[in-house]
Amino acid sequence: MKKTLFLLLILGFVSLPLAAQMPGLDNLCRLKNAESRSISPENFTGEKGKGGMATLEEGTAAKAARELGQGWKVNPYVHIEPGTTFTLGEVKDSGVINHIWMTPVGDYRCMIFRFYWDGEEKPSVEVPVGDFFAAGWGMGKEPQLTSLAVCVNPRSGFNCYWQMPFRKGFRITIENLSEKPATIYYQIDYTLEKVKRDTPYFHAQFRRTNPLPEKEVFTIVDGIRGRGHYVGTYVTHGANSPGWWGEGEIKFYIDGDTDFPTICGTGEEDYFCGSYGYNERNEDGKEVYSSFSSPYTGFYHVPYADGKYRRFGQYRWHITDPVHFRNDLKITLQSLGWQSEGRYLPLQDDLGAVSFWYQLEPHAPFPALPTAEQLTITD
């Protein structure tokens, strides 16, 4: 009987329309009034028929292409000098960014992404490059992630699939706050098309506190004003003391909530859809951290030089369950462990977070980004 029911379920799934089986594929068979464009070091403007035109006199890979010439991967990357800002791409039109690929070389925390929509003076996105792609612990410590919104492929193939609409244009920059040059390979894939009036804009903001003051909560984001929906959280959690670190709750204060939130979780790893400390037992019966990456949630750990796991990354994308707000939004995280006699222990850990959301403009000004010294990760 059980076998029959199982077969019926499988057959029922297979008989569903393709759109029901594979979210995101339902519109692929439909024609669309759009034009595909792509910006990269081989086509800084994204203009039609203008790719691969760099000459040996101006290309960053001129030495490698010296026997082949123009059109043969002459300019595949850019260098960004310390203390300077480079414009990755700028477009004056209407459309949607659908994918960003990047391979950065340098200090991920000190490369600052900024995205500007429709000529605005203050960015709607201001996030270190590594954290934007859920790889906040730095070069050489990248996880392998396979999610719907962000993929990190071996070795440092960063991919973002958040849709980012613009009506009058966009400008994307990277500022190099480090003391060493950075090298960036990148591609921004977008379409030129009309954007509906009620479509909100993409936003992302970064916070870091190290160490968290005693008995204080960490603010993932606050000061969001306007109407929109929250779609994702990435947290780097550096444990500054031994023992379990993820007992604290994540709370969403929505539309005027003050002392108590509307949405209150039951633990840090619970919010990121794990449980019991992300632990599994190995062959020796010892509990060990178990990394995972799924379409909507994931967890990974980064060892210190001594092999101990005290640095962790976690993501949750609210793709199927966005958190809607009409006026304002604030999100906090408690940092809690355990102490004797079954009591909670407030921790003073190293906490960083990227919040992702869509909202109608204008957006409230972001708080000042941490300084280069405050951003830097030290062993």
Secondary structure, DSSP 4 states (H G I P E B T S, - for coil): -HHHHHHHHHHHHHHS-HHHHSTT-TTTTS--S-EEEEEBTTBTT--TT-TT---TTT-TTTTTTTTT-TTSSS---EEE-TT-EEEEEEE-S-EEEEEEEEEEES-GGGEEEEEEETT-SS-SEEEEHHHHTT-TT-TT----EE-SSEEEETTTEEEE---EEESS-EEEEEEE-SSS-EEEEEEEEEEE----TTPPEEEEEEEEESSPPTT--EEEEEEEESSEEEEEEEEEEE-SSSS----PPEEEEETT--SS-SEE-S-HHHHTT--GGGEEE-TTS-EEE--EE-SSEEEEEEE-TTS-EEEEEEEEE-SSS-EEESSEEEEEE--EEEEGGGEEEE---EEEEEEEEEEPSPPPPPPPPPPHHHH----
